Every structure is written in C-alpha cells, then in structure tokens.
Amino acid sequence: MSRPARIPIVAIVGRPNVGKSTLFNRFAGRRRALVEDQPGITRDRIAEEVEVDGRRALVVDTAGLDRGAEEGLASAVQRQAWSAVADADAILLVVDGKSGILPEDHELARTLRQASKPVALAVNKIDVPAHEERVAEFYALGFECTRGISAEHGRGAWDVLEALVAEIPEAVGEAPLEEPGIRVAVVGRPNVGKSSLVNRLAGGERVVVSDVPGTTRDAVDIHLECEGERYTLVDTAGLRRPGRRSRSAERGSALMTVRSLERAEVALLVVDAADGFTDQDAHIASLARELGCATAVLANKWDRVPDERREEVRRAIAHGLRFMSDAPLLAVSAKTGAGVAKIFAQVRRLHAAAHRRIATADLNRWLEDAVRRHEPAMAQRGQRRRPLKFFYAAQTSVRPPTFVLFCTEPSSVQPAYRRFLENRLREAFDLEGTPVRLRLRARSEGKKRRRRS
C-alpha cells in the first residue's frame, strides 16, 4: 500500500467525545465525519487533504483513544486509531476544555510525548474569550504548542493546525501530489464482508472488521497501487432500507454511501453468497447504476457455498440482477483470498468501458445495422401509423457513456426497443458493466443544433 504523494499526515487524536470529528469537519470544509453527542461514534479513520498556509496536509480523524479496550470490536477500533498515530507525521491532541484534565488525558499525553514527531494540544470548547482562562491548566500536559479552540465555531482551529504543520520538516512534503487513480466504491448491505474484502485488497488491516452488523459508519478512502495502476478504495457503511435506519448515525452512513457512489467511477457491490441475493442487494445495484457507476458484483463468502449449490447461487444472483444483466459477477472469498486477484483486472475493464469514446462513423454504422436487423414498431400519430426512422447517432459524454439518437418520433420508441438498442450497443462496443444513457431526439432538433454550432 502507498500513501497518496507523501504529503504530511496529521492525526487528530484524543479520548472519546472531545470534539475530534467536529474539528475534522471544520478542516475538511464539509461533513465528512459523523458527528453525534455519543462517545465512540467514530470508528474508522478517515482522511481529507487540506491546504495549510501554502502546504498540503492529509488530516486524519480517528476513533477516541482508549488503552483499556482489550477485546472485541472496541479492541479492533483501538488498533486502527493507534495505527493512525503511528502513520502520522504530526499529532493534534484534542482535549475538552469544559471538563478539565482527566486521568486519560494525562495517560495519552505521556504516550505522545515519547513520540519523535511534532505534537500540538488543542483545548476544545473554548467558545468565547471568557473561556480562555480554562486553557492554563492544560499546560501541565507538557506541550509547548497549546491553544484554546472552538471546533464548533471555528475559533482558533486553523491557528493550531498551522502551528503544527509548520513544525513538520519540509522534506516530508516534497513529492508531487499523485493522482488518486481509479475511484472504487465498495458497497453492499451491512455485514456482507465489505471491510474484510477491502483489507484483503489493501494487503493489511486498514478497516475495522468485526461480526457486528453496521461496524463501518464512515466512508474510508484507501490509496493503493497494483500492477502499475493507482486505485482509491472507498469502504462504506452498509445500506439498510430507509425504514430500518432508526438511528441518526445510520441515516448519515447511508447518505455517505450515496456520496461515495456519486464520486466513484466503479462500484463493487458485495453480496453474501451464503445468504443469497436479496431485494436490498438489487436496490443498491440499481442505485449504483442510477448514479452512473460501472458495477461488478462480488459474491463474497463463496467458501461457505457447497459445491453442489454454486451453480444454483449464480443463477439466483443473475435472476436478481436481470435488470442489469451486463454486470459481471465474480465469486470471491475475503477470508481465504479466493478470486480476489481477479478484482483489479475487472475494475480496469469497467473503468475503460465507462470512459470509452466511440467514433461517430462507427456509431452510425452500428445504428444502421441494428435497425436493419430489428426494425422498430410503427409510430402512431392520431389515427395514422407510419414507419419510425432513425437517422444518425452521436456520443455526447462518458462516465457513463451517453448517446443521442435522432429519429422521426422519439415518443413512439417503445421501452423494449430502447433496451434492444442499449444491449446491442454494449455488445458491439464492449460496454459491459457500465450504465449506458440513450437520449432520443427528433431530427428537427438535430438540424437546429447543427445550425447553432
């Protein structure tokens, strides 16, 4: 796994519920981390690149640090948080100015003072100048760079970050910024193995994994390189039906999943092969297609499907995906690694299909052949029926590939014929797995467009 460009990494750390995620959102300029008045709401580390006094820095939000977590999900979360500290070039320790210094603050400060990297102390919830006197007691934690801030209102927040980044040696950030590569959203229902699969792809434990449904709540960007190609994997919270998202954290996670799909080029829909394909799997697949993502379906936990049932499971998934039968299906196991090696090759094919441009001459030869092989139904205008004619086609955009087809009566083209044209287009130009948009226009509109141009 490789860092994106070796720009300085600043980890925001502290005990739970001191305002770390609110501060992270302040730096990110948008709501990237979930914020809720409940300890432990942040589980995975998430990152955002920001500009600090002319330098780029990667700010990482982490779960609240707790050395006392010894087992289960709490322990896995803590391994992730301390891993972020180890990866960082500088540490921003956040404490609660209202509650004063607690024993946990002393313990964290003692640990961080031993790190051979810059550390700044942000005393949060200093919302007005009258609260500044609260900062004085926190100098006892032993950090020269100690500032009172208000993450909620922004007061002093950028000042402490600028002071911290200034302490990072310039050499850390000398490398030019790398492109993020192909953006891949890993989506699916809760507890189908998305995080385990991301960890397998990333070659290490980068995302919290547990058997508790809904463990992942934030979207987590992971940059890596495979066979000379760069990728950004986005592991997302599992999507449940809206009626089952009773907690605000789950509703926020669903929104983040949608946002991840919006900014992704390729979606990997993870389904539980052992449980079978569900209506919710179909819902997520249709959402990915609606948002324009080229999509592959990963039947995870394939090792748990008996040999005699595997063909049956494949048919069931294909039946559930009959509305997007072009989506490739890969049988994989995050646990054993079976089939995982094929995923990146499939992602590259999907990415290429989503960005494919077709020459106008080739496109019109295809249209002429398709209409000759299967003529559309007659156009109906009042009591009269007349042949529906297609004249020419042009591609207008990619991701997803979008085409305008000019004909005599666009409103008379039946949905079945549109599907026929879409399927023939996929076959002719290898557009497997990517949405295809067909826009029908009357020929008169085409003439107007040509005159304007």
N, C-alpha and C positions, 0 to 999 in steps of 0.2 A: 504494500500500500504506500502511496506517496502523498505528501502534503501538496496542496494547491499553491505552488510557487514559492514556498519557504518564506512567506511573509510572516512577520512576528505574530505569535499566538498569545492572546491574553485570556486567561481563565478566570471567570467570576466565581468565587467560592465563598463559603460561609455555612453556618449552621442553617437548618431549615427555617423557612418563613421569615427571613430578614429583608426580603425585597430584591433578591438577586434577579429574578425573571423580569420584574418591573424595570430594573435598571438595564437589563439586556435589551428589552423592548425600546427603551429610551435611546440607546445607542443605535439599534437597528433601524429606528425610524418607522417601525411598523410592528404589528402584533405577531411576532414570530413565536414567542414562548407563551404557554398557557399561564395565566395569572389568576389565582383564586386564593381567598383567605383560608387556606387549609395547608398545614405542613405536608411536605412531600409530594406536591402536585407535579413538580418537575422530576422526571425520571431519567430520560436520556440526555446526553449533552448535545446541544445544538449550537451552530456557529453562524456568524454573519460577518462579512467583510465590510469594514468601515474605513473612512479616511480620518486620520487623526493628525492635525497640524501638518498636513502635506505628506504624511506617510500612511501606507495601507497597513491595517492590522486586522487579524481574524479574532473576533471576540467570541468566546465560548461560554455559554450558560451551562451550569452543572446542577445536579441534584444537591440538596443540602448535605454537607459532610458530617458523618456520624461514625466514629470509630467503634461504637458499641454494636453496630449491626453485624451479627456473626453468621447468619444463615438465611436461606430462602431468598425471596425477592429483594428484601432490604439489603442483604449482603451483595447481591448482584448489582444493584443500583450503586452501592458504595464503591465497588470495584471500578465502575465506569467513571464515577466522579474523581476518584484518586488517579485514575488513568489520565484524565484530562489535565490534572495538576502536573503529572509527570511529563506530559507532552508540551506543556506551555513554556513560553519564553519569559513570561511575567505573570504575576498573580495579583488579582484585585480582590482582597478580602473584604467582605461586606458584613457589618455588624449592625445591630438595632440600637439606635441612639435613645430610644424611649425606655427600653428595658435595662439599659446599663450593661456592664460587663458581666457575663455569666461564666461559670467554670468551663463550659465548652469552648467559649471564645479564647480563654487562656490556653487550652489544650491545642486548638488549631493554630494559634499564634506561635506557640512553642515549636510545633512541627514545621510551620512555614519559615520560621527564622533560620532553620537549618538548611533550607533550600538555597542553592547557589544561583539564585535568579532574583530579579527585582520584585519587590512586594510593596503594594500600596494598600492603605487601610481606608475604606470608605465608611464613615459613620452615617448610616442612613436614617431617614425620618427626622432630619433637621430641616423642617419645612419653612421656618421663619427665622429671621436674625436672632430673635429672643431665645431660640433653642441652642445657639452656638455654645453656650456655657457647658452643655452636655458633652461636648467633644473632648474637653480637657482630661476627663478620667481615662479615656481610651488611649492616651499616650503611654499608659502603663503597659500596653501590649508590646511596646518596643519597636514601633515602626516610625521612621523619620517622616515618611510621606503619609501623613494622616490628615484627612479632610472631612468636614461635615458636608453631607449632600442630602438632597431630596430626590429619590428616584422617581417619585410620583409627579413632582412638579418640575424636575429637571435642574433644580438649583445646585450648582457646583458639580454636577455629574461629569460633564465634559472636562472640567478643570482637572479632576483627579485622574481621568483616563489619559489626558495629555501629559500630565506629570509622570505617569507610569511609563508610557510609551517612550518618552524622552530618555528613560533610563536603559532602554533596550539597545544594545550595540547596533550601529547602522549595518554591520555586515550581515546581520540576521535577515535583513530585508532586501539584499542587493539583487536577488534573482528576479527577472521579469515575471509578471503575472502570467500563469499558464491558463489556457482556455479550459473551461470546465468539462469539455468533451461532450459525449452524448448523455443527455439527462434522462435518467431511467427512474420512473416511479414504481415502487414495489407496493402493490395494493391488494386488498382482499378482506374477507371477514376476519373478525378477531380470532386469534388462536389457531390459525391455519399454518403457522410456521414461517411467517414473513421475516421476522427478526433472525431466526436461525438460518434462513436462506441467505440473508444479507451478510451475516457473519461468515458463512461458508464462502460466499463470493469475495468478500473483503480479505479473507485469509486470516481472520483473527476475531476476537470477541470485541466488536466495536459497538454492538447494540445490545441492550439488556434483553435477556432471554429467560422466560420462566413459564410455568404451566398455568399461570393466572391469566384468564382472558382479559384483554384490554391493557396489557402491560405497557405497550408503546402508546404514548399520547401525543408527543410532539413529532413533527417531521424532522428527520435527521439526514443531513447531507454528508455523504462519504465519498471522497475523491479517490480514485484508484486508476491504475493503468494495467492493461492486459494486451499482450501481443502488439505493442506499439500504439494502441488506441486508448485515449483517456475516456473515463466514464465518471459521472456523478450519480451515485445511487441515493435515492430518497426512500428511506424506510418510513412507512406511515402508520398511523393508528388504524386499527380495523374499523370498517364501516358497518354499523348496525342500521336497521330500519329506523327512520326518524322517531317513531312512537316508542322505541325502546331506549332512546338516549335520554334517560331521566336526569342525568347529572350534567351540569354546565360544562364540566371538563370533557365529557364525551361528545357534547354538541360541538365544542370548539375543535376537538380532534377530527370530527367529520368534516368540518369546514377546512381544516388544514390539509386533509386528504384531497379534497376538491382542488384546493390551491396548488397542491403538488402536481396533480394531473394537468392543471392549466399550464404550468411552466415546464412540464416534461415533454420530451419528444417521443419516448417509448414507454409503454406501461407493461409491467409484468404482473398479470393477475394470478395470484397464488390461490389455489383451491385445495381442499383437503380430499385427496383421492380416497382415503379410507372412509370418510363420511359421505362422499358422493357430491354431485353438483346440486346446488340449491338455487331457489329463486333469488336470494340475495347475491349470490355469485353472478347471476345473469344481470341483476340490477347494476352491479359495479362495472361489469363488462360494457353495458350499454352507456353508462356514464363516461367511461374512458373513450368510447367511440364518439359520443356526442361532443366531447371536449377536444376531439381531433388527434388523439394519441394512437399511434401504431401499437398494436397489442398482441402479446403472446400469452398463452395460458400455461401455467406451470402446475401440473398435477403433483403436488408435494405429498410426502409420506407414502410414496409408491412402494417402499419396502414393506409396508403393512398390508398391501393388497395381495391376496393369494394369487398364484399364477393362473389358476383356472378362472379367476374373476376379472383379470386385467382387460381382456377384450370387451367384456360387458361394461366395465367402468369407462373405457374410452368411448364406447357408443353412447353411454348416458351423458357424458360431458359434451360430446358432439351434438346430441339432441338438444341439450340445454342452450347451446350456442348456435342453434340453427339460424338465428337472425344475423350472425356474423360468422358464418361457416368458414370464411377465409382465414380466420385467426389460427396460427399454428399452435399445436399442443405438444408440450414436452413433458414426459414423465420423469420426475426428479425425486431425490431424497436429500433434504438438507442434513439429515442425521448421518447418512452413510457417504454422501457425496455423489451418489449415482446420478448420472445425467447432467450434473451441474456444469461440467466442462463445455457442454453444448450451448449454454445460455448466451454467452457473449457473442458467439458467431450468429446466433439468431437475432440478437439485438442489433448487430451491424446490418443484417439483411433488412430488418424492419426499418431502421434509420434510413438506409439507402432508398427503400421503396417510398417512404414518406417524403423524401426530398427529390424524387425522380421528376425530371422535366422531359416531356415528350415533344419531339419536333412536330410542328403544325402539319407538315406534309404527311408524316407517318400517322398522325392522329386522324387525318381526313381519309386516308386510305383505309384505316380501321373502321371508321364510321360507315363508309360506303359498303364495305364487305359485310359488316354486321347487319345493316338494313337490308341488304340483298338476301342474306341468309334467313332473316326473320323480319318480315315487314310489320310495321305497327298496325294496330286496328284503325279503322276508318275514323276520321274526325267528324263529329256531329255538330252541325250549326243549324239550330232550329229544326226544320223538317228535312234538311238536306244532309247527305252524307258524302264526304269526299275524301280522297286519299290524303294521309298525313305525310308530308315530305320533310326530310332532314336535308339541310344544305351544307353546313360545314361546322367544324368544331375548333375550339382553341383552348389551350390551358392558360389559366389566369394566375394560379399560385400553387405553392407546395405547402406541405405540413399543415393540413392534409392536401394531397393533390386535388385541385379544383378545376373543373372544365365547364365551359359554356358551349352548349349545343343550340344552334339556330335551326328553327323549323317553322312550319306554317301555323300550327295550332298548339302551342305549349300546354294549354289547359286540357287538351284532349289526350295527352300522353298518359296511358294507364300506369299505375304504380308497378304492376308486374313487368311492363316493358322497360320502365326505368331500372328495375332490378336486373333485367336481362342485359341492358347496356352496361350497367355497372360491373356485372360479373364477367362479361366478355372483355371489358376494359382491363380488369385485373389479370385475366388470363393472357391477354395479348402483350401486356407491358410489365408483367411480374410485379404487381402491386399487392401481393399477398400481405394480409395483416394490417394494412393501413386503411383508414377511412377514405372514401372517395366521394367527393361532392360533385354532383351534376346540376348545373343551372340551365334551365331551358328558357330560351328567348325567341320571340318572334323575329322573322327575318327583317321586318321593318326597323326593329330596334338595332339590328346589326348594321343596317345601312346608315342610321343616324350616328352610331358610334364611329364608323369609318370616316364619315364626313367631318366629325369633330376632331378626329385625330389627323 
